[in-house]
Amino acid sequence: MTSDLHAYTTEISGFAGDPIEVYAAVPDGASFGSVAVIHHMPGFDEQTKEIVRKFAAHGYGAAMANLYSREAPGASPDDAAAAARARGGVPDERLVGDVAAVADFLRAQSGSNGKVGVIGYCSGGRQSVLAACSLDLDAAVDCYGAFVVVDPPSDHPLSTVSALTPILGNLSCPLLGLFGADDQYPSPEQTETLRALLTEHAKEFEFHTFEGAGHAFFAVERPSYRPEAAVAGWNLIWDFFGRHLS
Amino acid sequence: MCTYNTETLELTGSAKGATGWFRATNASVYFDHPVHHPAGHALMIDVLNPECGAGARVGLELDADSARALAEAILRTLASVPAQLIEH
């Protein structure tokens, strides 16, 4: 682990060439693998920026697109999240394009070793799987993403989200799944379904389900935080990315 | 989990946000992860004017019992008002 890193906000061209805000953090010095971080639905917030810096402190280049750049440029994260939700949320095609742009941005960093992984939490967990099934990446981490193998329990017309089952066979890289045994979205039954589907497709993956933890156990500022699961989960992430992004 | 499903509606009125009063034109109602309320999920209400930017917003994060009590209080209040006072 290094304490020397450089963190900054910049702008890149995302899906369809749209300008999107990106928060990046890179370690000083040696060659590094990189991680595209996908923020959760509450937005491009302080907590997720801290995760970006954490990756850099552990020797990875890391960057996160503001997925709400188009709806609310310059707005506070909560206002931007509300504006994006009111317009129906982030379409999958746009998410994939924005993550692709972040991956290209990371590969272009002077210290990059060319390898890029992706990680997301909550809604970003599903989007991490989506990106890994749509882009050529080197590793992916899904932290309790719901609706990977089932559709949302609502037929509301604004819901743009559907199960990823039809594209799981396109998974381009090893997948690490971190889940809570007490979570219902995704439930242990749903993660078992995902396990069976990935096995059927002969994909490389490893899943860990933590007892005594539910949804969002990594979120240190929320009552769902479970320190034992979070610490163990981070150690699994360092091991996984260490093997696949070196 | 993020529930994704969101009720949206148009409305007429005013709201006071972080930068002062604005004309309220839209609202979103959903049950999802709150930003500030210390709970896993909350009933969220955003009163908005998209034409004035994302900052033209009043946000509420309520636990389910509080949200129901608020909704019932609104309906009781409207029901008690003489019909001739209600402008359409």
Interface residues (C-beta under 8 A of the other chain):
Chain A: H40 M41 P42 D45 E71 A72 A75 S76 P77 D78 D79 A80 A81 A82 A83 R85 A86 G88 G89 C122 S123 Y144 A146 F147 P152 S154 H156 L158 S159 T160 V161 D183 Q184 Y185 P186 G214 H215 A216 R222 P223 S224
Chain B: M1 C2 T3 Y4 N5 T6 E7 T8 N26 S28 Y30 D32 H33 V35 P38 A39 G40 D46 L48 P50 G53 A54 G55 R57 G59
